[in-house]
Amino acid sequence: MVIDRINFLKDEINKANYLYYVEDNPSVSDFEYDKMFAELKKLEEENPLFRTPDSPTQRVGSVSEKFFPHKHKYRLYSLDNTYEYEDLQEWYKKIVKEYGEQELVCELKIDGLAMALTYENGIFVRGVTRGDGITGEDITNNLKTVKAIPLKLFEPVDIEVRGEVYMPKESFEKLNQENLKNGEKLFANPRNAAAGSIRQLDSTITAKRDLSMFCYTAIFTGNIENPPKTHYESILYMKKLGFKVNPNIRLCKNADEAVEYCKEWDEKRFSLDYATDGVVIKVNSLAVQGEMGFTSRAPKWATAFKFPPEEVTTRLLAVEESVGKTGAITPVAILEPVQLGGSTVSRASLHNFDEVGRLDVRIGDRVYIKKAAEIIPKVVKVIEDEEHYKLPQYTPPDKCPSCHSELHVHPGEVNLYCDNPDCPAKRCAKIEYWASKDAMDIDKIGPSIIEQLYNKGFVRTPVDLYRLSMQDFMLLDLVKEKSAFNMYTSIQESKNRPLARFLTAFTIRNVGKETAGVLAAEFGTLENIKNASVEDLSKVEGVGEIIAQDIYNFFRSPANIKMLEELKSLGVEPALPVQNVSDKLKGKTFVLTGTLQNMTRDEASEKIKQLGGKTSSSVSKNTSYVIAGENAGSKLDKALKLNVIILTENDFLKMID
């Protein structure tokens, strides 16, 4: 029968995925795997009733409108940290004093993103980010694309598993090389790359990013005979169920052995293909863990030993003088490439020219660099040997490296500034910031694309982005038709961003992302802010007189007035805030599933919000209604199971009429 063949193929493919992505021990060739996958996909297309959520074909999803909050059934706590071996010993002594000698389990602390995975009868039903530990975001569809996460376990158990999603270093380097080639943004480290990948609204993008996951904690919620009595046993049991666990976990008799483990991995960590920033040490006995309990923020039975920030030496080849969007000149160290904290570093921050003088940085010096907060490389020290004193001292520039205008120091600041409004580098930086994620979020337009557009005379201001055609992009180096279409489309899609993004993108002096959000919430529309007096603006919490004057001046500058008029004529203006038409649906939560005929799901969601209701991405006992269109999926099944009221599209239209 067809169903038997489908089940056979699913089991074989899931087993092959486990052996390849978890055990690193491939069992079939790529050709055999692809052949089985193609057959399964064809059978499911011909027999859609037999397609189930645990099928390997369901790993690549579609585009989500947004991610929705989900309250964790079991809280995800933080960990207390220590940087000293003595503190680790003291922590253990307190445990021994009250509970006697205890075995400890040492695990590498993976530098990724914490997730909670829920399985019912062995089937993956939900994946949620850590969030604040109480509420996270439901990103189930994206997590289904991570092949180290099993869609179906080897036993039909109810279990919640916690783990860390990460990106291997090799994949991180490859992603950055591709982004550089395509003129897209570069990620600072593997953790940032993993975060940017796992929260893509389009899960097909997540599927291409080569993410993995190590699981480290299990909460057994039912269907398990003889559940593990120790943490170490639970790790082995998770592995038996099909989860990927870190192979370097070690059972230690006491704190002395735990300290040895930490020392060992402080040296060996850089040989791994994933980033780790420390060791997590846990009491092994689950019974003792239960007795010890938690503080308000962390378990008492676990602690994290953090490795000291890595410092490496390399040679300073040059000091690049970078021009920012405000005209500030920032010195950047150009270095001989060196491995630091899991990535290749060839540039590092020098902060400002006062810092360059304090360090006595000279071109040709051997310097120490480290990552500030494990992310941004910075020069921390110069090796003051004989060679250093033979090198000429570095002199800060007196002219802009881009337009050669005289540089000035603004009152009360240490930075040098280029005040020429027509400076090419300054103009490019403003356009880059306009397109950045915090501002208008034009995700296909990176620095190298903007530089080409500027050099060819296609853009001079952010307004010019909205005058570009697809053909303009086709004239750029290495840009093909598909890339040109994506760039053009991403610009068009940014035309009606929320007001807060516009205010951020304008680069008003002293107005950053947070202040922009406060202003948008207070005034509601751009017109209201434009017409506000200094007194009105200064009354807003967190603004004050100085910032109020900067905002007031911005909207009365002839150049800015002209820019706003041009943007409006091109259809670029903030989206209107959602206004409640009535409270007709107040207190009601809706879930939309399937394809609607008379409106998109976005439009239906907007109508619900205008009538005071809420929408959610997942069905629960708190769901008021499920609106089911054509080809409704598992949400409809869940609604039937929970006796949630199901509405057709016509039912919904009658409700809101």
Order of alpha helices (4+ residues) and beta strands (2+ residues): alpha-alpha-beta-beta-alpha-beta-beta-beta-beta-alpha-beta-alpha-alpha-alpha-beta-alpha-beta-alpha-beta-alpha-beta-beta-beta-beta-alpha-beta-beta-alpha-beta-beta-alpha-alpha-alpha-alpha-alpha-alpha-alpha-alpha-alpha-alpha-beta-alpha-beta-beta-alpha-beta-alpha
